[in-house]
């Protein structure tokens, strides 16, 4: 059942593919402060829907890091791997509405396609009239038609995207049976009553797809705000793939202070060596989302 409407509710939803790093902290801290500053709840969800990519022990390590940084959540931690029945129900609803079709195209067959907004192949519609290879395992794609999505991002301003030319018909369940991020996140946000989605700008191009799914499934639309992402000296996003160093659980104060600076909040120098509780007390009093710079990427210091 969907959560009853209530006060502000934010969330942090990391993938358990490795330890949290400074880029993760920016997203966690921004979402935490925006929810708490509105006297709302803050949820934590482990996005392990892509089970093959999950690193053993990573979820527990993530939760320990959040606790050491004083970022304490409300309620139980949700795990997407335990919610496949809800995703299947949403998929069946879309199928009954005639919005899905089976697709047997492989990644290799689509490798030469034009790239979409998120860098993935822009699907040319090969299976729209029926699967080209009926004997193969199939994914399910969502028909996007000529939908043009517009939304007001709380940090980046007004954004527009025409789904057909930006991403094309996109997959909701893969050929191996795993559900995709786009479907899972929409269902989870609705079920958890999330009203505030503050996250990294690397997910900015995913938002129109999520808005589209919300409309098709009759789900509420949260308020979105996309924070600049931290990049290294080469301009690459801080991530596990670029070997970003993990956060120091034993000395969290300096990273919290730096994350506040990154988010435009200007904490005083005397907080640099303060414990997390003191830093977060200051941050909650002074937090203003409109101080975050409206840029997609920003070098980490």
N, C-alpha and C positions, 0 to 999 in steps of 0.2 A: 504493500500500500504506500501511497505517496505521503510524505510528511505534511502535517497541517501547516498552513501559512503562519509565520511568526516573525520574530525580530530577525535582524541581520544574521546571516550564517555564512562564514567563509570556509575554505578548505585548502589543504595542501595535499597533493596527490602524486608522490614520487613513484618512479618505477624502481623496483628492487634489483637493479643490475649492478650495483656497487655502492660504495659509501657516498654520503652527501659531500659536496664541495662548495666553494664560495658562491658559485652560480645558483646552486640549490638553496643556499641560505638566503639569498636575495628574494627568491620567490616565496620561501616559507615566511620570512620576516614581514614582507610586504602584505601578504594575505592575512597573517596573524594580526598585525597592527590595524589594518583596515576593518577587520571584524570586531576586534576588541574595542577599538575607539568608538564603535557604535553600540557598545555594550552587548554585542552579539556572541554567538558561539563560533568555535573554530574546530573543524573536523580534520581528521587525518585519514586518508584512504591510500592503500597500497595498490598501485595499478600494475598488477601482475597478470593481466589478462593474456599477455603473450608469454605463456608459461615457459616455452623453450629458452627465452632470454633471461629468465630469473636466476640470479646468483644465490647459491645456498648461503643462508645466514644474513643476507643483505637487508631484509626487512627488519630483523631485530636490531641490526646495527644502526639503521636509520632512526628507529624509535629511540634508541639510547642517545643518539646525537641530539635529537630534538629535546629530549629531557635535560641533557647537560647544558643546552643553550637557553633553558627556561621557556621553551615554546611548548607549553602543555595544552593538550587538546581536550575536547569535550566528548563524552560518550565512548563507545567502542571503536576501535580501528576496523575499518572495512577492508576486505580483500576481494578484489575483482574475481579471482579464481574461484570464489565461493558463490558467485552470483550469476552463473551461466543460465539458470532457469529464467531469470528476469530478462536477460538479453535475448534469449530465445523467444520469449513472449512478445517482446518489442519487434523482433524480426518477423514473427508470424503476423502481427498486426499490419506491418508494412506490406507483407505479401498479400494479405487479404484485400488491401487497398489497391493492389495492382501496381505497386511502385518498384518491385524487385524483379530481377531476371538472373538466371544462372549464367555464369561466365566460365569458360574452360581455358581462357588464355593464360599462358605461363609468363613469368617475369622475362624469360629469354625472348619470347615472342614480342613482348612490348618494349624491349630495351631500346629499340631505335625510334620510339615515338617521341614527339615533342614533349618537353617537360612542363609540368604544371607549376602552380604557385609555390608548392612545397617541395619541388624538385623531383617528385615522382612522375612516372609516365602519364601523360594526358590521354585518357582512354579514348580510342577512336570509335568505339561502338561496335566492335566486331561481332559480338554475341547478342546484340540488342534484339535481333529478330529470331534468335534461337542459338543454342550453343553450337559452335563450329566443330567441336570434337565431342559428340555426345557420350562417348565411352569413358571420357576422363573424369576425375573428380572435379567438382565445380565450386567456385566461389559464388556469393550472391552480391550483385551490384545494385545500387540505388539509382534510379533514373532521376536526373536533376532537371531535365527539360531546359527551359530558358530562364530559370529563376535568377533574379538579381537581388542580392542581399545587401542591406544597408544597416549599419549600427553605429552608435555613438560610443566610442571607447573612452573610458574615464581618464586615460593617460594619453593615448595616441590621437584622439579626436575622431571625427567622422570617417568611416571606412566603407568602401563599396567593393563588392565582388560579384561578377557574373559567373556562376558555378560552371556552366558548360565550357567556357573558354579558360577558366582558371584551374579547374581540377577535373572536370568531366564526371561521368558516372563513377562513383567511388564504391569500394568494397566495404560491406558490413560484416560478412562472415567469409573467412578465407577458405580455400579449397581443403586445407588440413583440418577444418572444423573449428578453429579458434576464432572468436569474435574480435573485431577490430576496435581500436581505441575510440574512434568517432562514435560508434554506437554505445559502447560501454560507458563512456564519460557522460553522455547525455542522460542515460537512464539513471546512473548513480547520482548525478547532481540533483535530479528531480526527486529521487527517493530520499536523499539526505536533506532536502529542503534548503539547498544552497542558494543564496541570494546574491552573493558577492564572489566573483571569480577574478582574483588578482593573481596573475601568473606571468611567465616570461613572454617576451614578444616573439620568441621562436614559434609560439602557438597562435600568433595573430591570424595567419592564413587559414587555420583550422576553424576559427570561430564561425564564419558563414556556413560551413557544413553543419556545425552543431546547431546553429539557429534554424537551419532548414529542417533538420531532424526534429527539433523541438516543435516546430509548427505541424509537421506531419503526424507526430505522435500526441499532439494536444498537451504538451508539457509547458510549464512556465519558463520564461526566459530570464536568467539572472542578469545582473549588471556586470559588464566586463571591463577590466583594466589590465593592460599589458605593459609590464615593466621592461625597461631596457635590459638586454642580456649582457652579462660580463664576458669580455673576450680577452684573449692573451695578447702578448706583444706582436704576434703574427696576424692578429685579427680573427683568430679562430674562436668560436664559442667555447667557453669553459665547459668541459663535459668529461665523462669517463673515456670517451673515444680519443680525446686530445690529452689524456693523462693529467687532468686537473688534480692537484693534490687534495686529499681528503681533509675535511675540517678537523681541527684539533679539539677533541672532546675534553682534554685536561685543562685547556686555557681558552675558553670560549669568548672572553671579553673583547680582545682586540678584533676578532672577526666580526662580532656583532657591531662594534663601533664603526668598522670600515664599511659594513653593509648599510648602516644608516647614512653614512657619508655618501655612498654610492647612490642611495635613494633620495639625495638632496635634503636631508633632514638636519645637517650641521650640528651633530652632538658636540658638547664642549670637550676640550682636551682632557679635563680632569676625569672624564668617564672612561678614558682609554683602558685603564687598568682596573676598572670597577667590576664587581661580580655581575652576572647576567641579570639578576633581579633588579639591581639598581639601574642598569642601562635600560631595561625594558620599562621600568617605571617612568623614566625620563621620556622614553620614546612614546609611550602611550599618551602622555600629557601634551607632547609637542607634535605628534604625527599629523601631517597634512599630505594627502595624496596628490594635491595639485602642485606640490613642490618637486615631484618626480619629473625629470626631463622627458619630453616626448620624442625620444630617439629610440631606435630599434636596438642598436648595439652600443656598448660603452666599455672602454678599456678598464680592466680591474687594476687597482693600485696595490 
